[in-house]
Amino acid sequence: MSIIQEFLRYNRQTILPEIGDEGQEKLKKARVLVIGAGGLGCPILQYIATAGVGCIGIMDFDTVEIHNLHRQILYTEDEIGQEKAIVAKTVVSKLNPLISVDAIPKKLTRENASKIIQQYDVIVDGSDNFATRYLINDTCVQFHKPLIYGSILKFEGQVAVFNHNGSKNLRDLFPEIPNPKEVPNCNLNGVLGTLPGIIGTMMAHETLKLILELPTLKNELVLFNTLNWNFTKLDF
């Protein structure tokens, strides 16, 4: 694609004085790993890809199931049974052929976390369980990687930025992994399909701002109740 076509693709954001050509070059050089290509991961991937993040890793070991389709908008019934990471790579690459996309159809484990996370500049946590969230957090702390965090349940979501420019991390907010039996989850309690779109887009927004060196959340947890539009920001 020519420089002119690239200019036309990104013009609506590069005309912002806070971004410009310099900011677009930062996005182009950035390497972002999205762990989880589900409800949160799908909108995150769409927006960071179309914004021009130059290299995106998509890590997910799961396959597409019919109950995913009301909220995981990268997939259709034609992909049921296929690996999410592989399908997501194909879709995201079509959204923006200028970028590089890596599919990692594996589960993040203690054995592979260090090797994989070290390869990227920014890590985005779109996972759906506490064991994975804490493994991601602890590995990011070990290797000084900024982490975009989000979670969803029913009509409510949370967003935070951890381990960036000296900021705190997940264990500063929640020191220990909760007992899974004591924590509600979407499988049992449900989620309205638009909620992960809202929270995932917020996470993508913080990811782009972080790369662009614009102000991001710092030692703040955003709590967003979309049933009554109650937006709270807590310091920690």
Secondary structure, DSSP 8 states (H G I E B T S, - for coil): --HHHHHHHHHHHHTSTTTHHHHHHHHHH-EEEEE--STTHHHHHHHHHHHT-SEEEEE---B--GGGTTT-TT--GGGTTSBHHHHHHHHHHHH-TTSEEEEE-S---TTTHHHHHTT-SEEEE--SSHHHHHHHHHHHHHTT--EEEEEEEBTEEEEEEESSTT---HHHHS-S---GGGS--HHHH-B-THHHHHHHHHHHHHHHHHHTT-----SEEEEEETTTTEEEEEE-
